[in-house]
């Protein structure tokens, strides 16, 4: 009986020791870091989507004949908001890219209205939009760094075994969808 207890105790110690090196806790930690970084992307994209209606309304007051652009911006903004709600990174990246072109046209319209360029609300919205674009870039980089760390970790031995048992696979990177989308739109109101 004593041998049985010793054998069970030794087996328990060996099991605990072997699972300590399996990487379970680190996999969970890295997975949560990826989730947190993904959440930041969603927050910043939602912030961008929320700024757009104010910008549109400000420009609308000065450029009533530009209805087509307003409609395009509104539709693209709605798609971005829907994509953020869906949580699908691919869909968010595509919707974000789709918003860039009509938003650029909206900002170009503002170039034709000197009184709009000097409007304090418009300038404040421009600053907020530029800041948001920068935040999106930082959130995207933080997310991709977290995904890189997580993906590299679950590919190492013995963590690869633990990841397979847990059903944890590689996470997708947040990729920009269109050429030139890596940069925030640049608008020069100094003319």
N, C-alpha and C positions, 0 to 999 in steps of 0.2 A: 504494500500500500504506500509506503514511503517512497519507493521508486516511482510509482505512478504519479504521485504529487510532484516529485522533483521533475519528472519528465514533462508534465503539463506546465509547470512553472518555467522550465527551460524553453519549451516550445512557445509559450506566451512571450517571454523575453525576446526570443529570436524573431517572432512575428512582429512585435512592436519595433524592434531594431530594423528589420527589413522594410517595414512600411515607412519608417522615418526618412529613408533615403529615396522614397518613390516619387517625391515631389508633389504630393497631393495638395498640401497647403500653398505651395508656391504657385501651382497651376491656378488654384482658386483666387489667389491674390492678383496674379497677372490678368486673369479673366475679368476681375472686377475693375482693374485699372483700365482695361479696354472699354468696359461698359461706361465707366465714368467719363472717359475721353469722348466716347460716342455721344454721350449726353451733352457735353459741351458744344459739340458740332451742332446738335439739334437746337440748343439754346441760341447760338449765334445766328443760325439760319432763320430761326423764328424771329429773332430781333430784326434781322434784315427785312423779312417779310412784313413785320409790323411797322417799320419806318416808311415803307414804300407808299402807303395810302396818304400819309401826311405830305410827302414830297409831291405826289400827284396832285393833291388838292391845291397845294401852293402854286404849282405851275399852271394848273387849270385856270386859276383866277386871272392869269395873264395871257394864256394862249388858248382861247376857247376853240379855235379852228383846228386844233391838233387832236381831235377825238380818236382817230385810229390808234395813235400811239398810246393814249390813255387806256383804251380797251386792251391793247396788247400787254401793257404793263399789268393791268388788273388781272388778266387771265394767267399770265406767267406767275404773278404773285400768289394767286389762288392755288396753282399747281405746287408751288414751293411749300406753302402752308400745309397742303394735303400730304405732300411727301414727308414733311417733318412729322406729321401726325402718324403716318404709316410706320415710321421707324426704319424703313428700307434704305440703306446707305446708297445703293445704286440709284434708286429713284430720287433721293435727295440731291445727289450729285448732278443728275440730269436736269432736274427742275431748277437747281441753282444756276447751271449753265444757260438754261433757256431764258432765265430772267435777265441775264447780263446784257443781251442785245437790245431788248426794248427799253431797258433802264438807261442804257447808253444813249439811245435816241431821245428819250425824255430829257436827259441832261443836256443833250445837244440843242434841243428846242430852247432851253433856258438861255443859251448863248444869244438868241435873237431878241431877247427882252432885257435891256439894260436895267430897267426899274426892278425886274425880278432878281437880277444878280445882286442888286444892292439891298434886297429885302432881308432883314435880320433873321426872320424865320427860315427862309430858304437857305441862308448861309449856315445856320445852326443845324438844319437837317442834313446839309451837305457834309458838315463835319462829323455828325453822328454816323452817317452812312459810310464815310471813309474809315472811321474808327471801327465800325462793325465789319467792314471788309478785312481789316487787319486782324480783328479777333477771330474771324472765320479761318484765316490763314494759320493763325497760331493754334487754334483748336484742331484743325486738320493735321497739322504737324505733330501735335501732342498725341492725337489718336493714332496716327501712323507709327509713331515711336512706340506706343504701348502695344500695338498689334505686332510690331517687329519683335519686341522683347518676348511677348507671349508665344508667338509662332516659333521663334528660335528655341525657347525653353521646352515646348512640348515635342520638339523633334529630337531632343537629346535622350540618351539612354540613362537611366531606366524610366525617365518621365514619359517617354513615348508609350510605354506599356500602360502606365497609369492613365494617361490621356485617352488611350483607346478604350480602357475599361470604363472610364467616365463618360465616354462619348464626346470628348472634347476634340475638335478638329481645328485646323487653322482658320483664323479670322481674315476677312477681306479688308484690304486697304481702302481708304477713301480717296478715290482718284478723281482728278479733274476731267471733265468730259469733252471740253472743246479747246482747241488751240487758242492761246491768249487768255484763257480763263484763269490762269495762275496769277494774274495781276488784277488788282482792284481797278475799276474804271477810273481814268484820269480825266478830270474836267478842269479847264482853265477859264476862270471867270475874270481874269485880269484884262481882257481885251475890251 
